[in-house]
Amino acid sequence: MTALRAMSLGLATGGALAQVDNPVSSGTVTVLAEDLAPTAASARPDTPNTMMATVIPEERRRLMRQSLAWSSLSLRERINLMTYKVEAQPDLTWDDVISSMRHRANKINLKFVGAHLIHKEIEAITGKPTPKVAIYHFCDALVARDLLDYSLEAAALLPCRIAVVEDSRQRIWLAMFDGDIGWLDGATVPGRLPDSLQEAISGLRRGLEEIIQAGASGAL
């Protein structure tokens, strides 16, 4: 948790400081340091449901490398740091896990909006068996709308995804990107989410965690 807090604060502060004397090109528009530096006035877009200025890929990579340079974690360890995961009970089948997930999602009013059975696609292409991996999508449309009004870029994170994977020992795992924003409490972060939206997002994460726990235990 300490590492995640430091990483995020580094991205927030180091990224802004790195902009000085180094403008970012956004299409035909040049975004200057003062445009990207967080201020009280720019903490929330004046108009809901609007995109911010685009940061070009080269600059994004440079800022990410600079902000993460302090860490000795490997890339795999960093990905692990951002992942919430639970191993399913060994007596459960793949179908048991998926059935429990979908039943729990329905129970807590999170809509199932689709699945991508990646292993089926791989097998169709290669003609060879592969460990199972699938992505299941769930959504709360009203929370999504409020979040997009705050940051339209968040559309890239929707709908909410839970991965179900089979490891090399044929054990089943459930995993998601850990969008827990609770660690921001007490931190000095420009543009803090409105309390109502923060609670809604936290509630959505709790719902996804409940779906994962249900799938891992076989509970209905």
Secondary structure, DSSP 8 states (H G I E B T S, - for coil): -HHHHHHHHHHHHHHHHTTTT--EEETTEEE-HHHHS--STTSS-SSSS-------HHHHHHHHHHHHTT----HHHHHHHTEEEEE--TT--HHHHHHHHHHHHHHTT-EEEEEEEHHHHHHHHHSS----EEEEEEE-HHHHHHHHHH-GGGGGG-SEEEEEEE-TTS-EEEEEE----GGGTTS--TT---HHHHHHHHHHHHHHHHHHHHHHHT--
